[in-house]
Amino acid sequence: MKKPAQERSGEVPSPCIKKCSLDKNNICPACFRSIEEIAAWGDADDDRRREIVEAARRRRSRSGQ
């Protein structure tokens, strides 16, 4: 039986903190991922997940949080 992508990769944990919403720019103010990054997360390999986490980190930093 095939495992879900998150279990297969598992090295990079999701930045989701279960306070999902989107701002006017389609960015979640809780995890700072874009809607596209959130949608892609389930099928993303660890390299792509690291890219997403880094992009979210940069957004958080620019926001002052």
DODOMAR-33030 format. One record per residue: residue number from 1; x, y, z of N, C-alpha, C in turn; residue in one letter. Coordinates in Angstrom, 2 decimals, decimal comma. Layout:
! residues N
+-----+---------+---------+---------+---------+---------+---------+---------+---------+---------+------+
: seq :     n_X :     n_Y :     n_Z :    ca_X :    ca_Y :    ca_Z :     c_X :     c_Y :     c_Z : type :
+-----+---------+---------+---------+---------+---------+---------+---------+---------+---------+------+
: NUM :       X :       Y :       Z :       X :       Y :       Z :       X :       Y :       Z :    A :
...
+-----+---------+---------+---------+---------+---------+---------+---------+---------+---------+------+
! end
This chain:
! residues 65
+-----+---------+---------+---------+---------+---------+---------+---------+---------+---------+------+
: seq :     n_X :     n_Y :     n_Z :    ca_X :    ca_Y :    ca_Z :     c_X :     c_Y :     c_Z : type :
+-----+---------+---------+---------+---------+---------+---------+---------+---------+---------+------+
:   1 :    0,84 :   -1,18 :    0,00 :    0,00 :    0,00 :    0,00 :    0,88 :    1,24 :    0,00 :    M :
:   2 :    0,56 :    2,19 :   -0,84 :    1,35 :    3,42 :   -0,97 :    1,06 :    4,36 :    0,20 :    K :
:   3 :    2,14 :    4,90 :    0,80 :    1,99 :    5,84 :    1,91 :    1,72 :    7,24 :    1,37 :    K :
:   4 :    1,00 :    8,08 :    2,14 :    0,81 :    9,48 :    1,74 :    2,16 :   10,18 :    1,62 :    P :
:   5 :    2,22 :   11,21 :    0,78 :    3,48 :   11,93 :    0,54 :    4,12 :   12,41 :    1,83 :    A :
:   6 :    3,31 :   12,90 :    2,77 :    3,89 :   13,42 :    4,02 :    4,61 :   12,32 :    4,80 :    Q :
:   7 :    4,07 :   11,10 :    4,78 :    4,73 :   10,01 :    5,48 :    5,96 :    9,54 :    4,72 :    E :
:   8 :    5,92 :    9,58 :    3,39 :    7,07 :    9,16 :    2,59 :    8,26 :   10,07 :    2,82 :    R :
:   9 :    8,03 :   11,37 :    2,79 :    9,15 :   12,28 :    2,94 :    9,44 :   12,48 :    4,42 :    S :
:  10 :    8,50 :   13,07 :    5,15 :    8,59 :   13,17 :    6,59 :    9,71 :   14,00 :    7,18 :    G :
:  11 :   10,73 :   14,30 :    6,41 :   11,86 :   15,03 :    6,96 :   11,51 :   16,48 :    7,27 :    E :
:  12 :   10,66 :   17,09 :    6,45 :   10,34 :   18,50 :    6,60 :    8,90 :   18,62 :    7,13 :    V :
:  13 :    8,74 :   19,00 :    8,39 :    7,39 :   19,11 :    8,95 :    6,63 :   20,31 :    8,40 :    P :
:  14 :    5,34 :   20,17 :    8,33 :    4,50 :   21,26 :    7,86 :    4,55 :   22,44 :    8,83 :    S :
:  15 :    4,61 :   23,66 :    8,30 :    4,58 :   24,85 :    9,16 :    3,17 :   25,21 :    9,62 :    P :
:  16 :    2,18 :   24,43 :    9,20 :    0,79 :   24,71 :    9,55 :    0,60 :   24,66 :   11,07 :    C :
:  17 :   -0,10 :   25,67 :   11,61 :   -0,39 :   25,68 :   13,04 :   -1,90 :   25,62 :   13,30 :    I :
:  18 :   -2,64 :   25,18 :   12,28 :   -4,09 :   24,95 :   12,38 :   -4,88 :   26,22 :   12,70 :    K :
:  19 :   -4,41 :   27,35 :   12,18 :   -5,14 :   28,61 :   12,30 :   -5,27 :   29,21 :   10,90 :    K :
:  20 :   -5,78 :   28,39 :   10,01 :   -5,80 :   28,71 :    8,59 :   -6,74 :   29,86 :    8,24 :    C :
:  21 :   -6,23 :   30,73 :    7,43 :   -7,02 :   31,80 :    6,81 :   -6,14 :   32,37 :    5,70 :    S :
:  22 :   -6,70 :   33,25 :    4,90 :   -5,92 :   33,89 :    3,84 :   -6,14 :   35,39 :    3,90 :    L :
:  23 :   -5,06 :   36,14 :    3,67 :   -5,19 :   37,59 :    3,60 :   -5,52 :   38,00 :    2,16 :    D :
:  24 :   -5,54 :   39,28 :    1,90 :   -5,91 :   39,77 :    0,57 :   -4,92 :   39,34 :   -0,51 :    K :
:  25 :   -3,73 :   38,92 :   -0,12 :   -2,71 :   38,46 :   -1,06 :   -2,65 :   36,93 :   -1,16 :    N :
:  26 :   -3,64 :   36,26 :   -0,58 :   -3,70 :   34,79 :   -0,55 :   -2,51 :   34,17 :    0,18 :    N :
:  27 :   -2,11 :   34,83 :    1,27 :   -1,07 :   34,32 :    2,16 :   -1,72 :   34,03 :    3,52 :    I :
:  28 :   -1,40 :   32,89 :    4,09 :   -1,92 :   32,56 :    5,42 :   -1,14 :   33,36 :    6,47 :    C :
:  29 :   -1,82 :   34,18 :    7,28 :   -1,11 :   34,97 :    8,28 :   -0,61 :   34,14 :    9,47 :    P :
:  30 :   -0,98 :   32,88 :    9,52 :   -0,50 :   32,01 :   10,60 :    0,81 :   31,31 :   10,23 :    A :
:  31 :    0,88 :   30,76 :    9,01 :    2,09 :   30,02 :    8,61 :    2,88 :   30,73 :    7,52 :    C :
:  32 :    2,30 :   31,77 :    6,94 :    2,95 :   32,60 :    5,91 :    3,21 :   31,87 :    4,59 :    F :
:  33 :    2,46 :   30,80 :    4,34 :    2,54 :   30,15 :    3,03 :    1,47 :   30,74 :    2,12 :    R :
:  34 :    1,76 :   30,71 :    0,82 :    0,76 :   31,14 :   -0,16 :   -0,25 :   30,01 :   -0,36 :    S :
:  35 :   -1,38 :   30,35 :   -0,94 :   -2,39 :   29,33 :   -1,23 :   -1,80 :   28,26 :   -2,14 :    I :
:  36 :   -0,97 :   28,65 :   -3,09 :   -0,34 :   27,69 :   -3,99 :    0,60 :   26,76 :   -3,23 :    E :
:  37 :    1,36 :   27,30 :   -2,28 :    2,27 :   26,48 :   -1,49 :    1,51 :   25,53 :   -0,57 :    E :
:  38 :    0,42 :   25,99 :   -0,01 :   -0,40 :   25,13 :    0,85 :   -0,95 :   23,97 :    0,02 :    I :
:  39 :   -1,46 :   24,28 :   -1,17 :   -2,03 :   23,25 :   -2,03 :   -0,98 :   22,26 :   -2,50 :    A :
:  40 :    0,24 :   22,71 :   -2,75 :    1,30 :   21,85 :   -3,27 :    1,95 :   20,99 :   -2,19 :    A :
:  41 :    1,79 :   21,34 :   -0,92 :    2,52 :   20,70 :    0,17 :    2,36 :   19,17 :    0,18 :    W :
:  42 :    1,18 :   18,67 :    0,01 :    0,93 :   17,23 :    0,11 :    1,70 :   16,39 :   -0,89 :    G :
:  43 :    1,93 :   16,91 :   -2,07 :    2,66 :   16,17 :   -3,10 :    4,12 :   16,58 :   -3,22 :    D :
:  44 :    4,55 :   17,55 :   -2,45 :    5,92 :   18,09 :   -2,57 :    6,94 :   17,14 :   -1,95 :    A :
:  45 :    8,10 :   17,04 :   -2,61 :    9,19 :   16,29 :   -2,01 :    9,89 :   17,19 :   -0,98 :    D :
:  46 :   10,84 :   16,64 :   -0,27 :   11,49 :   17,40 :    0,80 :   12,20 :   18,65 :    0,30 :    D :
:  47 :   12,81 :   18,58 :   -0,89 :   13,49 :   19,76 :   -1,43 :   12,48 :   20,88 :   -1,66 :    D :
:  48 :   11,34 :   20,55 :   -2,25 :   10,31 :   21,57 :   -2,50 :    9,75 :   22,08 :   -1,17 :    R :
:  49 :    9,56 :   21,20 :   -0,20 :    9,07 :   21,62 :    1,11 :   10,04 :   22,60 :    1,77 :    R :
:  50 :   11,32 :   22,34 :    1,65 :   12,31 :   23,27 :    2,20 :   12,20 :   24,64 :    1,53 :    R :
:  51 :   12,00 :   24,65 :    0,23 :   11,81 :   25,92 :   -0,50 :   10,58 :   26,66 :    0,02 :    E :
:  52 :    9,50 :   25,93 :    0,24 :    8,27 :   26,54 :    0,74 :    8,47 :   27,11 :    2,14 :    I :
:  53 :    9,12 :   26,34 :    3,00 :    9,38 :   26,79 :    4,37 :   10,26 :   28,03 :    4,36 :    V :
:  54 :   11,26 :   28,07 :    3,50 :   12,15 :   29,23 :    3,43 :   11,40 :   30,46 :    2,92 :    E :
:  55 :   10,55 :   30,28 :    1,91 :    9,75 :   31,40 :    1,40 :    8,82 :   31,94 :    2,49 :    A :
:  56 :    8,23 :   31,04 :    3,25 :    7,35 :   31,45 :    4,35 :    8,15 :   32,18 :    5,44 :    A :
:  57 :    9,36 :   31,70 :    5,72 :   10,22 :   32,36 :    6,71 :   10,54 :   33,79 :    6,28 :    R :
:  58 :   10,85 :   33,96 :    5,01 :   11,14 :   35,31 :    4,50 :    9,91 :   36,21 :    4,61 :    R :
:  59 :    8,73 :   35,68 :    4,30 :    7,52 :   36,48 :    4,43 :    7,28 :   36,88 :    5,88 :    R :
:  60 :    7,47 :   35,93 :    6,79 :    7,28 :   36,22 :    8,22 :    8,25 :   37,30 :    8,66 :    R :
:  61 :    9,49 :   37,20 :    8,24 :   10,51 :   38,17 :    8,61 :   10,14 :   39,57 :    8,10 :    S :
:  62 :    9,69 :   39,66 :    6,87 :    9,30 :   40,95 :    6,30 :    8,07 :   41,53 :    7,01 :    R :
:  63 :    7,26 :   40,67 :    7,59 :    6,05 :   41,14 :    8,25 :    6,34 :   41,73 :    9,64 :    S :
:  64 :    7,53 :   41,43 :   10,17 :    7,89 :   41,92 :   11,50 :    7,45 :   41,00 :   12,62 :    G :
:  65 :    6,93 :   39,83 :   12,31 :    6,49 :   38,88 :   13,35 :    7,58 :   37,91 :   13,71 :    Q :
+-----+---------+---------+---------+---------+---------+---------+---------+---------+---------+------+
! end
